[in-house]
Amino acid sequence: MGYRSHGVVIGSGIAGLLAARILVNYFQRVTIVERDKLPEQPKPRPGVPQANQSHGILVRGQRILEQLFPGLGRELTAAGAVPLDWIGDTLYGSPDGVYPRFPSDLITTSCSRSLLEWMIRRRVAAYEGVEFRDQCQVQQLLTDGTKVTGVRFSSSESLTAHLILDATGRNSSLPRWLKSLGYPAPQETVVNADLGYTTRWYQRPQSGPDWQQLFLLPKAPHYNRCGVVYPVEDNRWGVSLYGFGKDDPPTDEAGFLGFARSLPSPLIYEAIKSAKPLTPVYSYRGTQNRWRHYEQLDQLPEGLLVFGDGFCAFNPYYGQGITAAAEGALILDQCFQKLGGKITGLTRVFHKKLTRRLTGYWLSTTLRDRPWLTTSEGRPRKMNPLMSFYFQRLGELTLSSPEVYGTFTEVLHWVKSPMSLFRPRILMKVLHL
């Protein structure tokens, strides 16, 4: 392998940390630059505006995290996180009924985003050659005309590097930095279901319901409100309420409870009406799907990579963001392996390969958002009538067939290919419904 002396990651969120975990295999030094002051204990910080909100990790993402950080699940559980079976421990309700529950191997560890990020940051910091520089704001890239050479913090301070990886998320400044250097900014595709949501944290009751996690699902076009209750460390519940199509949940206490009561099922309202609230109601609105097409740019300086939400950001309702970042980490490692650890050609190879992997995630999210779109801009192509019929029947079967529901859930968690939904046994069930 060709080892280089220095790689720089801009952004210390989960995506940046996962990227840094791969870079330690190929660089003598890895510096992670962060504009926030990094907390010494697990708690939200300004640079992660959704840290006070609910977050999810798909089973595929959990398994990749365990691959990158062996024993992470045990450490999270020891810190109070809750192992969850996404079928056996989870009650899913929809306007059409309640989904089956039975034991499965679709297990993740439920915790706050702050705890997960803190645990991963501790793991990354333990690697030799890793340095965190917090309270540092990158102002621009440095290049020699064909490749990146570092980053500048101010007129008098800069940092040289062989590779720069931007993991600053949805609000990435990279398009602006590229323009200032004479490079084109990427084209964007935006699909916006106008989702707004609010979250409040509660003390989890000692004698609670028979479920660990509760989802009340929407159904277009008549039921655009939904919600989730899930357990985290310190015996807390995260409770989030969602409204598609600009039906934003209120942020005052009475409005929050009223919105919960307005859902097609009373289950969330009944769970929280007497529970002890621990926080105010937090709101979040930055939920559009946004793909910045760096893979289409013919002109980018060598040694520059874009990672996480700065490349492709998903509607957070579907919980794909952390898993997509974990996929990106595996792809980054594969690209280094393919190129023998070299940087020349890495920019193009990585962005192309990442695009191929994330396309399925993008289609999964944007197709589910399609019923809520109010404009044609960014609208995904409509599913052909035969496929639409098939998935309508499949959706009806998930309520009555444990086999179909189990396979469907495995596909949603990306542990099985979507083609599993067309295997002969399921195909016959659909055709003979």
C-alpha positions in Angstrom: 0.0 0.0 0.0 1.1 3.6 -0.7 1.0 5.4 2.6 0.7 9.2 2.5 1.7 11.5 5.3 -1.4 13.6 6.0 -5.2 13.4 5.3 -7.6 16.1 6.5 -11.3 15.5 7.3 -13.5 18.7 7.5 -16.4 18.0 9.9 -16.4 15.7 13.0 -20.0 14.4 12.7 -20.6 10.7 12.3 -19.9 10.8 8.5 -16.5 12.5 9.1 -15.6 10.1 11.9 -16.4 7.1 9.7 -14.3 8.6 6.9 -11.4 9.2 9.3 -11.7 5.6 10.5 -10.8 4.5 6.9 -8.1 7.1 6.4 -6.1 5.8 9.4 -5.4 2.7 7.3 -3.6 4.7 4.6 -2.2 7.9 6.2 0.4 8.4 8.8 -1.5 11.4 10.2 -5.3 12.2 10.1 -6.5 15.6 11.2 -10.2 16.1 11.9 -11.2 19.8 11.7 -14.3 20.9 13.5 -15.7 24.4 13.9 -17.6 23.5 17.2 -16.0 22.9 20.5 -16.3 19.2 20.9 -18.0 18.2 24.2 -16.2 15.9 26.6 -19.4 14.0 27.4 -22.3 13.0 25.1 -24.4 16.0 24.5 -25.8 18.0 21.5 -23.7 20.7 19.9 -24.5 23.6 17.5 -23.0 22.0 14.4 -25.4 19.1 14.5 -28.8 20.9 14.5 -30.7 17.6 14.4 -28.9 16.2 17.5 -32.0 17.0 19.7 -34.2 15.1 17.2 -34.9 11.5 16.8 -32.5 9.5 14.7 -32.4 6.0 13.4 -29.9 3.6 12.1 -30.9 0.8 9.8 -29.7 -2.8 10.5 -27.3 -2.6 7.6 -25.7 0.5 9.1 -25.4 -1.1 12.5 -23.6 -4.1 11.1 -21.2 -1.9 9.2 -20.5 0.1 12.4 -19.7 -3.1 14.2 -17.4 -4.1 11.4 -15.5 -0.9 11.6 -15.6 -0.7 15.4 -15.8 -4.2 16.9 -17.7 -4.3 20.2 -19.3 -0.9 19.7 -22.8 -2.4 20.3 -21.7 -3.8 23.6 -20.2 -0.4 24.7 -23.4 1.4 23.7 -25.5 -1.1 25.7 -23.2 -0.8 28.7 -23.8 3.0 28.5 -27.6 2.4 28.7 -28.5 2.0 25.0 -31.4 -0.4 24.3 -31.0 -3.4 21.9 -34.1 -3.4 19.7 -35.6 -6.1 17.5 -37.2 -4.1 14.7 -40.0 -6.6 14.3 -40.4 -8.3 17.7 -39.9 -5.2 19.8 -41.6 -2.7 17.5 -45.2 -1.9 17.1 -46.0 -0.5 13.7 -49.5 0.9 13.1 -50.9 2.4 10.0 -54.4 3.7 9.0 -54.9 0.2 7.5 -54.0 -1.8 10.6 -51.2 -3.2 12.8 -48.3 -5.1 11.4 -47.2 -8.5 12.7 -44.7 -8.9 15.5 -42.4 -11.9 15.9 -38.7 -12.4 16.9 -36.2 -11.6 14.2 -32.5 -11.0 13.8 -33.0 -7.3 12.7 -31.3 -5.9 15.8 -29.9 -2.4 16.4 -28.9 -0.5 19.5 -31.2 2.4 20.2 -29.5 5.5 21.7 -29.3 9.2 21.2 -27.3 10.6 18.3 -25.1 12.4 20.8 -24.1 9.1 22.6 -23.4 7.4 19.3 -21.3 10.2 17.9 -19.4 10.5 21.2 -18.7 6.7 21.3 -17.4 6.7 17.7 -15.3 9.8 18.3 -13.6 8.1 21.3 -12.8 5.0 19.1 -11.4 7.1 16.3 -9.3 9.3 18.7 -7.6 6.1 20.0 -5.9 5.5 16.7 -2.3 6.5 16.4 -1.8 9.6 14.3 -5.3 11.0 14.7 -5.7 14.6 15.8 -8.8 16.7 16.4 -8.7 20.4 15.9 -12.0 21.8 17.2 -13.1 25.5 17.2 -11.4 25.8 13.7 -13.4 27.2 10.8 -12.0 26.3 7.3 -12.2 29.3 5.0 -11.0 27.9 1.7 -9.2 25.1 -0.1 -5.6 25.3 -1.2 -4.5 23.8 -4.5 -1.6 23.9 -6.9 -3.9 24.1 -9.9 -4.5 20.3 -10.3 -4.7 18.9 -6.8 -5.5 20.0 -3.3 -2.6 20.9 -1.1 -4.4 21.9 2.1 -6.9 24.2 3.8 -6.8 27.7 5.0 -8.3 28.8 8.3 -7.4 32.5 8.1 -4.9 34.7 6.3 -2.2 33.6 8.6 -3.0 30.0 9.3 -3.3 27.0 7.0 -2.8 23.2 7.1 -1.1 21.2 4.3 -2.4 17.8 3.3 -2.3 15.2 0.5 -6.1 14.6 0.7 -9.0 16.7 1.8 -12.4 15.1 2.6 -15.4 17.4 3.1 -17.9 15.9 5.6 -19.6 19.1 6.7 -23.1 18.0 5.7 -26.1 19.7 4.2 -24.6 23.2 4.6 -21.3 22.4 3.0 -19.4 25.4 1.7 -17.5 23.3 -0.9 -19.6 24.6 -3.9 -18.6 28.1 -3.0 -15.0 27.2 -2.4 -14.8 25.5 -5.8 -16.2 28.6 -7.6 -13.7 30.8 -5.9 -10.9 28.6 -7.3 -12.4 28.6 -10.8 -14.0 25.2 -10.7 -17.7 24.6 -11.5 -20.1 23.9 -8.7 -22.1 20.7 -9.0 -25.6 20.6 -10.3 -28.2 19.6 -7.7 -31.3 17.4 -7.7 -33.8 18.3 -4.9 -36.9 16.3 -3.9 -38.8 18.1 -1.1 -41.8 16.5 0.6 -42.0 19.6 2.9 -41.7 17.5 6.0 -41.5 19.2 9.3 -41.0 17.5 12.7 -40.7 18.1 16.4 -39.1 16.0 19.1 -39.5 16.0 22.9 -37.7 13.8 25.4 -39.6 12.0 28.2 -38.8 9.9 31.2 -39.6 6.3 30.2 -42.3 4.9 32.5 -41.1 2.0 34.7 -44.2 -0.1 33.8 -44.6 0.7 30.2 -46.5 -0.8 27.2 -45.7 -4.2 25.7 -43.6 -2.6 22.9 -40.2 -1.1 23.1 -40.6 1.1 20.0 -43.7 2.5 18.4 -44.3 3.8 14.8 -47.5 5.3 13.6 -47.2 5.6 9.8 -48.8 8.0 7.3 -50.7 7.0 4.2 -51.1 9.4 1.3 -53.1 11.3 0.4 -55.4 11.5 3.5 -53.1 10.8 6.5 -50.0 13.0 6.4 -49.3 12.9 10.1 -47.2 10.3 11.9 -45.0 9.8 14.9 -42.5 7.6 16.7 -41.6 6.7 20.3 -38.3 5.0 20.9 -36.1 4.2 23.9 -32.6 5.6 24.6 -30.0 5.7 27.4 -30.9 7.1 30.8 -34.3 5.5 30.7 -35.7 8.1 28.2 -38.1 8.1 25.4 -37.5 10.1 22.2 -40.9 11.2 20.9 -41.1 12.7 17.4 -44.2 13.9 15.5 -44.1 14.5 11.8 -46.2 16.3 9.2 -45.7 16.0 5.5 -46.8 18.7 3.0 -46.0 21.7 5.3 -48.2 20.4 8.1 -45.6 21.3 10.7 -46.2 20.0 14.2 -46.5 22.8 16.9 -43.7 23.4 19.3 -45.7 24.4 22.4 -46.7 21.7 24.9 -50.5 21.9 24.3 -50.0 21.9 20.5 -47.5 18.9 20.7 -50.0 16.8 22.6 -52.9 18.0 20.4 -50.9 16.9 17.3 -50.3 13.5 18.9 -54.0 13.1 19.7 -54.8 13.9 16.0 -53.0 10.9 14.7 -55.2 8.1 13.3 -54.2 5.9 16.3 -54.2 7.2 20.0 -51.2 5.1 20.9 -48.6 7.8 21.0 -50.9 10.2 22.8 -51.8 7.6 25.4 -48.1 6.8 25.9 -47.0 10.4 26.6 -50.0 12.1 28.1 -49.0 11.2 31.7 -45.2 10.7 31.0 -42.8 13.2 32.5 -41.3 15.6 29.9 -37.6 16.3 30.3 -37.0 18.9 27.6 -38.7 21.6 25.5 -40.1 20.7 22.1 -37.4 20.9 19.4 -38.3 21.5 15.8 -36.5 20.7 12.6 -37.2 21.6 9.0 -34.2 20.8 6.8 -35.6 17.6 5.4 -35.4 17.8 1.6 -33.6 15.1 -0.3 -30.6 16.8 -2.0 -28.1 15.2 -4.4 -25.1 17.4 -5.4 -23.8 15.7 -8.5 -20.0 15.8 -7.9 -19.8 12.5 -9.8 -20.7 14.5 -13.0 -18.0 17.0 -12.7 -15.1 16.5 -15.1 -13.1 19.2 -13.3 -12.2 18.7 -9.7 -8.8 18.9 -8.1 -7.2 15.6 -7.3 -7.3 14.5 -3.7 -10.7 16.1 -2.9 -13.5 13.9 -1.7 -17.1 14.7 -0.6 -18.7 12.5 1.9 -22.1 12.1 3.7 -24.9 14.7 3.4 -22.7 17.1 1.5 -22.8 14.6 -1.4 -26.3 13.2 -0.9 -28.7 14.1 1.8 -31.9 12.1 2.5 -35.2 13.0 4.1 -34.3 12.0 7.7 -37.7 10.5 8.3 -36.5 7.2 6.7 -33.4 7.0 8.8 -31.0 6.3 6.0 -28.3 9.0 6.6 -26.0 7.2 9.0 -26.3 4.0 7.1 -25.5 5.8 3.8 -22.4 7.3 5.5 -21.3 3.8 6.7 -21.7 2.6 3.1 -19.5 5.4 2.0 -16.8 4.4 4.5 -16.7 0.9 3.0 -16.6 2.3 -0.5 -13.7 4.6 0.4 -11.8 1.6 1.7 -12.5 -0.4 -1.4 -11.3 2.5 -3.6 -8.0 2.8 -1.7 -7.6 -1.0 -2.0 -8.3 -0.8 -5.8 -5.8 2.0 -6.3 -3.1 0.5 -4.0 -3.5 3.3 -1.5 -2.7 5.9 -4.1 -4.5 9.3 -4.4 -4.2 9.9 -8.1 -7.6 9.0 -9.7 -9.3 8.5 -6.2 -11.6 11.6 -6.6 -13.3 10.3 -9.7 -13.4 6.6 -8.7 -14.8 7.3 -5.3 -17.6 9.6 -6.4 -18.6 7.3 -9.2 -18.6 4.2 -7.0 -20.5 6.1 -4.2 -23.1 7.2 -6.7 -23.8 3.6 -7.8 -24.2 2.5 -4.2 -26.4 5.4 -3.1 -28.7 5.3 -6.1 -30.9 2.6 -4.4 -31.1 4.6 -1.2 -32.1 7.7 -3.2 -34.8 5.9 -5.1 -36.2 4.3 -2.0 -36.5 7.6 -0.3 -37.7 9.8 -3.2 -40.3 7.2 -4.3 -41.8 7.2 -0.8 -41.8 11.0 -0.8 -43.5 11.2 -4.2 -47.1 11.2 -2.9 -46.4 14.3 -0.8 -44.8 16.5 -3.5 -46.7 19.6 -4.4 -44.6 20.7 -7.5 -43.2 18.8 -10.5 -39.6 20.1 -9.8 -37.4 17.2 -8.8 -40.3 14.8 -9.0 -39.1 11.2 -9.4 -40.4 9.3 -12.4 -43.7 7.7 -11.8 -43.8 4.0 -11.3 -45.3 2.1 -14.2 -48.8 0.7 -13.6 -47.8 -2.9 -13.3 -45.2 -2.2 -10.6 -47.6 0.2 -8.8 -50.2 -2.6 -8.7 -47.6 -5.1 -7.5 -46.4 -2.9 -4.6 -50.0 -2.0 -3.6 -50.8 -5.7 -3.3 -47.5 -6.3 -1.5 -48.3 -3.6 1.0 -51.6 -5.2 1.8 -49.9 -8.5 2.4 -47.4 -7.1 4.8 -50.3 -6.6 7.3 -51.4 -10.3 7.2 -48.3 -12.3 6.1 -45.3 -12.6 8.5 -43.2 -13.9 5.7 -43.9 -11.0 3.4 -43.6 -8.5 6.2 -40.3 -9.9 7.4 -38.8 -9.8 3.9 -40.2 -6.3 3.3 -38.5 -5.1 6.6 -35.2 -6.8 5.6 -35.3 -4.8 2.3 -36.1 -1.6 4.1 -33.0 -2.2 6.3 -30.9 -3.0 3.3 -29.9 -6.5 4.5 -31.6 -8.0 1.5 -31.9 -6.8 -2.1 -35.2 -5.3 -3.3 -35.3 -8.3 -5.7 -36.1 -10.4 -2.7 -39.6 -9.0 -2.9 -40.0 -10.8 -6.3 -38.9 -14.3 -5.2 -41.3 -17.0 -6.2 -43.0 -17.6 -2.8 -43.8 -13.9 -2.4 -44.7 -13.5 -6.1 -47.3 -16.3 -5.7 -48.7 -14.7 -2.6 -49.2 -11.4 -4.4 -50.8 -13.0 -7.4 -53.2 -15.1 -5.3 -54.1 -12.5 -2.8 
